[in-house]
């Protein structure tokens, strides 16, 4: 993932004591949370995720909401170099909830109006026809 490649390079070029400040400055550039976490303290996915992170793999965690909207992952993380810290992006879907709620609301409104508005019968009398147009 290109984002992690750029982030990894940024962190590797800086001493670990500067990483918190880097994360704070990055947080304003993303629509979702960016954080640092101790790998052993992560609460996502259990021991398999921790082992994979320690090996440098990119890990993702899905949630009920991300699966509902068809998003592949809600939280994505990767170990920073050989440190005991990981970059954590997400939850990503929190930034999508308001737009998605709006889209779903509009869909249901249009669908509901379609069902509730009476359909005009073209063979009806002219009085009824004028009332429907």
N, C-alpha and C positions, 0 to 999 in steps of 0.2 A: 504494500500500500504506500503510495507516494508521500502521503502526509507523515507517516511514521519514519520514512527515510529522511525527510527534511528535519523532523523533530530530533531524531537520533543524532544527526550531524550537529545540530545546534547544541544539544546537551554534551556531546563528546568534546566539543571545542571549549567548554566552560568547566570550571571546577565545580564539584558537587555542592559546595557552599552557595553557589549562585543559582542553583536549579529552582529553588522556590520562587525567586524573583522572576526567572524566565517563565515559569508556569503562570504567574500572575499577569505578566505582560501578554502572554499568548491567549489567556482567557478572554481578553477583549476582542480578539480576532476570530473567535469561533462562536457559533450559535449554540453550542452545547458545552458542557463543563469539560475542562482540561485539568487534570490533577496528577499528582505524584502519589505513589503508595508503596509501602514496604511490601515486597512480594509475599513474605510469610504472613502478613496481616490481611491479605485480600480475602474477601468473603465470597468470591464468585467461583463457582464450578468445582470446588473441592481440590483434593490433592493432585488430580490429573492436570488441572490448569496450572497449579503452582510448579509442578515438574516441567511442564511444557514451557512456561515462562522462563524458568531458570535455564532452559536450553536455548532461549532466545526466540522462541516461536511467537508469532502474532496470535493472540487469543481473542475470541469473541464470545459474548454471552447474549443469548436471546431472552426476551421477556415475553410475557403474555401479550402485551400491547404491540411489541415489534412483530410478533408472529401474526397478530390480528390484521395489521396493515400491510403485511407482506414484506417487511423490512428484514434483511438477513441477520442483523445484530443490533443490540441496543447499547452494549458496552464493548469497547475494543481496547486491548492493552498489549504492551510489549515491554520487555526488560530493557533498561538503558545500559548498553555496553555490558560490562562485567559487574555492574553494581548490584545491590540488593533492592533496587527501586525499579518501579515500572511506570511508564506513562499510561494514564488511563483517560480515554476519551469516552464521554457519555455520562449518563444515559442520553443517547442521541434523540430518541423519540419524544422526549419532553419538549423539544423545540418544535416538533411537528404536531403536537396534540391540538393546539388552537386552530391551525389551518385545517387539519383533518376534521376536527369537530365542525368547523364551518362548512366544509364540503359535504359531510354527511348530513348536516342540518338542511342544507339547500336541497340535497337529493331527496330527503324525506318530505320536505315542504312541497317540492314540485310533484313528487309522486302522490302525496296526499291530496293536493289540489286537483290533480288529474282524476283521482277517484271520486272526489266529493263534488266537483262541478257537474251539474246535470248536462247530459248530452242532448242536443236538440234533435228532434225527429223531423226530418225534412218534409214528411207528409202531414205535419201538424198544421193547424190553422194559422193564419197570418198573425193573429194576436200572439200566439205562443212563439211563433218564429221571430217576431220583432222583440219579444222579451229575452230571447236567447242571444241575440246579436248585439 
